[in-house]
Amino acid sequence: MFARADHIARTTSAAEAGLNAARLRIVLLTVLVNVVGVTLLTLAPWSDWRTGVALNLIDNALLLGFALRRRDRFLGHLIGFGLVVGFTELVADAWLVDYTRTLDYSVGGGPMLWRSPMWMPFAWEVVAVQFAVIGERLMRWRPGTGLLATALLGALNIPYYEEMARRIHWWRYSGCRMISGTPFYIIVGELLIAAAFALLSPWVRRGRLVATLAAGVMGGGLIFVAYAAAFFLTDRLF
């Protein structure tokens, strides 16, 4: 009896490890798709909000397809977490557009949701899933070092999209301190945001709807806090 229980435990552990590895691979695939996609779009002078929607549809097809095919409840909850993050983040976008007046979405055109493009909450959903999965894996490896690595990855990876967004006519920045077309406050903010997603990932892994929704609201709220703190640090304090 004990041997059978031990065998079941080992089988369950191996299955979970396999699912974790497969989930990480599909998330890294979305990162690769995005990097290659926005790079190629710089060669398309006709790019606008439609290309943003198309890339977002590809990302979500990969994530949703995996979650359904593998019956991955954790990834399903992460997608829900990301959606709540994305819609809560609309407050931060409105603040950047109306208060700081540094963010301009008019260059992309297309339907808007408050002060953001209609597809922006779904783009943030993908980003939240990516850094929650990558961050959790790195923190399991080494908690402190993994969290720092996730934060640094956010400070390097996401601003790349910010730079490309200007070239492919999604949005642009002005009226603030920048490196090329990327504001200092975006770089600092994304560092904090990536770390926040990693820290919220264990809440989502609980698999409870209330915890997932609460984590999403916190994540979206922390985006506002991160950008506001970074903006006042880089463009007001110094």
C-alpha positions as CSV (number, residue, x, y, z in Angstrom):
1,M,0.0,0.0,0.0
2,F,2.8,2.4,1.0
3,A,4.7,1.5,-2.2
4,R,1.7,2.3,-4.3
5,A,1.1,5.6,-2.6
6,D,4.8,6.5,-3.1
7,H,4.5,5.5,-6.8
8,I,1.4,7.7,-7.2
9,A,3.2,10.6,-5.5
10,R,6.2,10.3,-7.8
11,T,4.0,10.1,-10.9
12,T,2.0,13.2,-9.8
13,S,5.2,15.0,-9.1
14,A,6.7,14.1,-12.5
15,A,3.5,15.1,-14.3
16,E,3.4,18.5,-12.5
17,A,7.1,19.1,-13.3
18,G,6.4,18.2,-17.0
19,L,3.5,20.6,-17.1
20,N,5.5,23.4,-15.5
21,A,8.3,22.9,-18.0
22,A,5.8,22.9,-20.9
23,R,4.1,26.0,-19.6
24,L,7.4,27.8,-19.4
25,R,8.2,26.8,-23.0
26,I,4.9,28.2,-24.4
27,V,5.4,31.4,-22.5
28,L,8.9,31.8,-23.8
29,L,7.5,31.1,-27.3
30,T,5.1,34.1,-26.9
31,V,8.1,36.2,-25.9
32,L,10.0,35.1,-29.0
33,V,6.9,35.7,-31.2
34,N,6.6,39.2,-29.8
35,V,10.3,40.1,-30.2
36,V,10.4,38.8,-33.8
37,G,7.0,40.2,-34.6
38,V,7.7,43.8,-33.5
39,T,11.1,43.7,-35.2
40,L,9.6,42.6,-38.5
41,L,6.9,45.2,-38.2
42,T,9.5,48.0,-38.2
43,L,9.7,47.1,-42.0
44,A,6.0,47.7,-42.5
45,P,5.3,51.4,-42.9
46,W,1.5,50.6,-42.9
47,S,1.6,49.2,-39.4
48,D,-1.0,50.7,-37.0
49,W,-3.4,49.5,-34.2
50,R,-4.4,46.5,-36.4
51,T,-0.9,45.0,-36.2
52,G,-1.1,45.3,-32.4
53,V,-4.4,43.4,-32.4
54,A,-3.0,40.7,-34.7
55,L,0.0,40.1,-32.5
56,N,-2.1,40.0,-29.4
57,L,-4.5,37.5,-31.0
58,I,-1.5,35.2,-31.8
59,D,-0.2,35.4,-28.2
60,N,-3.6,34.7,-26.7
61,A,-4.2,31.8,-29.1
62,L,-1.0,30.2,-28.0
63,L,-1.7,30.7,-24.3
64,L,-5.4,29.7,-24.4
65,G,-4.8,26.8,-26.7
66,F,-2.2,25.4,-24.3
67,A,-4.4,26.0,-21.2
68,L,-7.3,24.1,-22.8
69,R,-5.3,21.3,-24.4
70,R,-3.3,20.6,-21.3
71,R,-6.1,21.4,-18.9
72,D,-3.7,23.8,-17.1
73,R,-5.7,25.4,-14.3
74,F,-2.8,27.5,-13.2
75,L,-2.4,29.1,-16.7
76,G,-6.1,29.6,-16.9
77,H,-6.0,31.5,-13.6
78,L,-3.0,33.4,-14.8
79,I,-4.9,34.5,-17.9
80,G,-7.8,35.7,-15.7
81,F,-5.3,37.5,-13.5
82,G,-3.8,39.2,-16.6
83,L,-7.1,40.3,-17.8
84,V,-7.9,42.0,-14.5
85,V,-4.5,43.5,-14.5
86,G,-5.0,44.9,-18.0
87,F,-8.4,46.5,-17.3
88,T,-7.2,47.9,-14.0
89,E,-4.2,49.3,-15.7
90,L,-6.4,51.6,-17.8
91,V,-6.2,54.0,-14.8
92,A,-2.4,54.2,-15.2
93,D,-2.7,54.8,-18.9
94,A,-5.2,57.6,-18.4
95,W,-2.9,59.2,-15.8
96,L,0.1,59.1,-18.2
97,V,-2.0,60.5,-21.1
98,D,-3.9,63.3,-19.2
99,Y,-1.7,64.2,-16.2
100,T,1.9,63.7,-17.4
101,R,1.0,64.3,-21.0
102,T,3.9,62.2,-22.0
103,L,2.0,59.3,-23.6
104,D,0.3,59.7,-27.0
105,Y,-1.8,56.9,-28.5
106,S,-3.3,58.9,-31.3
107,V,-0.5,57.8,-33.7
108,G,-2.0,54.3,-33.8
109,G,-5.6,55.2,-34.5
110,G,-8.4,52.6,-34.0
111,P,-11.1,52.2,-31.3
112,M,-10.3,53.4,-27.8
113,L,-11.3,52.2,-24.4
114,W,-11.2,55.3,-22.2
115,R,-7.7,56.8,-23.0
116,S,-6.1,53.5,-24.2
117,P,-6.4,51.5,-27.4
118,M,-9.1,48.8,-27.2
119,W,-6.5,46.0,-27.4
120,M,-4.2,47.4,-24.6
121,P,-5.8,45.4,-21.7
122,F,-5.2,42.2,-23.6
123,A,-1.6,43.2,-24.3
124,W,-1.0,43.7,-20.6
125,E,-2.7,40.4,-19.9
126,V,0.0,38.7,-22.0
127,V,2.8,40.6,-20.3
128,A,1.4,39.7,-16.8
129,V,1.3,36.0,-17.7
130,Q,4.8,36.1,-19.1
131,F,6.4,37.7,-16.1
132,A,4.3,35.7,-13.6
133,V,5.4,32.4,-15.1
134,I,9.1,33.4,-15.7
135,G,9.3,35.1,-12.4
136,E,7.9,32.2,-10.4
137,R,10.3,29.8,-12.1
138,L,13.3,32.1,-11.4
139,M,12.2,32.6,-7.8
140,R,11.9,28.8,-7.3
141,W,15.5,28.5,-8.4
142,R,16.7,31.2,-6.0
143,P,14.1,33.5,-4.3
144,G,16.2,36.7,-4.0
145,T,18.3,36.3,-7.1
146,G,15.4,35.1,-9.1
147,L,13.3,38.1,-8.2
148,L,16.1,40.5,-9.1
149,A,16.6,38.7,-12.4
150,T,12.9,39.0,-13.2
151,A,13.0,42.8,-12.4
152,L,16.1,43.3,-14.6
153,L,14.5,41.3,-17.4
154,G,11.4,43.6,-17.2
155,A,13.7,46.7,-17.3
156,L,15.3,45.3,-20.5
157,N,12.6,43.4,-22.3
158,I,9.5,45.6,-22.0
159,P,11.2,48.9,-22.9
160,Y,12.3,47.2,-26.1
161,Y,8.6,47.1,-27.1
162,E,8.3,50.7,-26.0
163,E,11.0,51.7,-28.5
164,M,9.6,49.5,-31.2
165,A,6.0,50.9,-30.6
166,R,7.1,54.3,-31.8
167,R,8.5,52.9,-35.0
168,I,5.5,50.7,-35.8
169,H,2.9,53.4,-35.0
170,W,1.3,52.1,-31.8
171,W,2.2,54.9,-29.4
172,R,4.9,57.5,-28.7
173,Y,6.3,59.5,-25.8
174,S,7.4,63.1,-25.5
175,G,7.9,65.8,-22.9
176,C,10.0,63.7,-20.5
177,R,13.6,62.4,-20.0
178,M,14.2,59.7,-22.5
179,I,16.8,57.3,-23.9
180,S,16.0,57.4,-27.7
181,G,12.2,57.0,-27.6
182,T,11.9,55.3,-24.2
183,P,11.3,57.4,-21.1
184,F,13.5,56.9,-18.0
185,Y,10.4,56.5,-15.9
186,I,9.2,53.6,-18.2
187,I,12.4,51.7,-17.6
188,V,12.3,52.1,-13.8
189,G,8.6,51.4,-13.8
190,E,8.9,48.2,-15.8
191,L,11.5,46.9,-13.4
192,L,9.1,47.3,-10.5
193,I,6.2,45.9,-12.5
194,A,8.0,42.8,-13.5
195,A,8.9,42.1,-9.9
196,A,5.4,42.7,-8.8
197,F,4.0,40.2,-11.3
198,A,6.5,37.6,-10.0
199,L,5.5,38.2,-6.4
200,L,1.8,37.9,-7.2
201,S,2.2,34.6,-9.0
202,P,1.9,32.5,-5.8
203,W,-1.5,34.1,-5.1
204,V,-2.7,33.0,-8.5
205,R,-1.3,29.5,-8.1
206,R,-3.7,28.9,-5.2
207,G,-6.4,28.3,-7.8
208,R,-9.1,30.3,-6.1
209,L,-11.1,32.8,-8.0
210,V,-11.1,35.4,-5.2
211,A,-7.3,35.2,-4.9
212,T,-6.8,35.5,-8.6
213,L,-9.1,38.5,-8.9
214,A,-7.5,40.2,-5.9
215,A,-4.0,39.6,-7.3
216,G,-5.1,41.1,-10.7
217,V,-6.5,44.3,-9.0
218,M,-3.3,44.6,-7.0
219,G,-1.2,44.0,-10.1
220,G,-3.0,46.7,-12.1
221,G,-2.8,49.1,-9.1
222,L,0.9,48.5,-8.7
223,I,1.4,49.4,-12.4
224,F,0.0,52.9,-11.5
225,V,2.1,53.1,-8.4
226,A,5.3,52.0,-10.2
227,Y,4.9,54.5,-13.0
228,A,3.9,57.4,-10.7
229,A,6.9,56.7,-8.4
230,A,9.2,56.4,-11.3
231,F,7.9,59.5,-13.0
232,F,8.3,61.7,-10.0
233,L,11.8,60.2,-9.4
234,T,13.1,60.7,-12.9
235,D,11.2,63.8,-14.1
236,R,10.2,65.8,-11.0
237,L,12.7,65.1,-8.2
238,F,15.9,65.3,-10.3
